[in-house]
């Protein structure tokens, strides 16, 4: 059985910034190989967002991005932080 640890954080403005700027993607590119992740979840019932930090100790491969999520986060990060030459 996979063991997962985490905590929640709820500050809508800061969570939105992490997602929309691509910073969440960037942080997770470093955490995923070690079985860790930071996620932003949206509860359809309450319409609330929450941040969640996870650590999975049973996954030898680490956490892997879905291709679409990887490309989307990467593009947001590039658009926000990479200065064209």
N, C-alpha and C positions, 0 to 999 in steps of 0.2 A: 504494500500500500504506500502510495506517495505521501510524503509528509510536506505540508505547506504551512508557512507562517506568514502573517501579514498584519498590517494595521491600516486603518482608514483615516482619511484626511478630507475635509469638506470645505473648500473655499472655491466657489464656482469661478471667480475671475482668474485666479492663479492656475487652476486646473485647465481652463480654456486656453490660457496663454501657453501652457506646456504643450498642449495638443496642436494649436493653430500655428505655433512658431516652429514646430518640428523638434523642439528640445526633448520632448518625450521620446521620440524616435532615436535621437542621438544618445541619450542616456541609456536607453535599452540596448543599443548596439554594443555597449560595453558590458552591460549586466547579463544579457541573455546567455553568453557562453558559460557563465558560472551558475546557471540555474536560477537567476534572480530577475525580477521584472518590476517595473512600476507601471500601473495601468490606471486608466480613467474609465469608470463605469457609469452608465446612465440607467437609472431605474425608471422604466416606463410607467410604473404605477404612481410613484411619488413625483416624477419629473425632476429628480435630484441627481446631481453628479457627485461622485466621490472618487477620491484617489485611493489607490490600493498598492501597497508594496508586498511583493510575494517572494518567497524563497522555496524552491523545490529541491529536496535533497536526494531524490530517487532517479533523476533524469541524467543519464551519462552524457547525452548529447547537448544538454542545456536546453534553453527555450529557443524555439525557432520562429521567426516572423512568417506570417502568411505573406506571399509574394505581393499582393495588392497593398497590404498594410505597410510593407517595407518601402515600396515605391512611392506611396502617398506621403509617408513621413519624411522620406529622403528629399522629395521635391519641396515640401514645406520648409525644411531646414535650409536647403539651397536658396530658395526664394528670399528667406529672411536674413541669412547670415553670410552667404558667399558673395563677395564683391566681384563683379565681372572685371576682367582685365582690360 
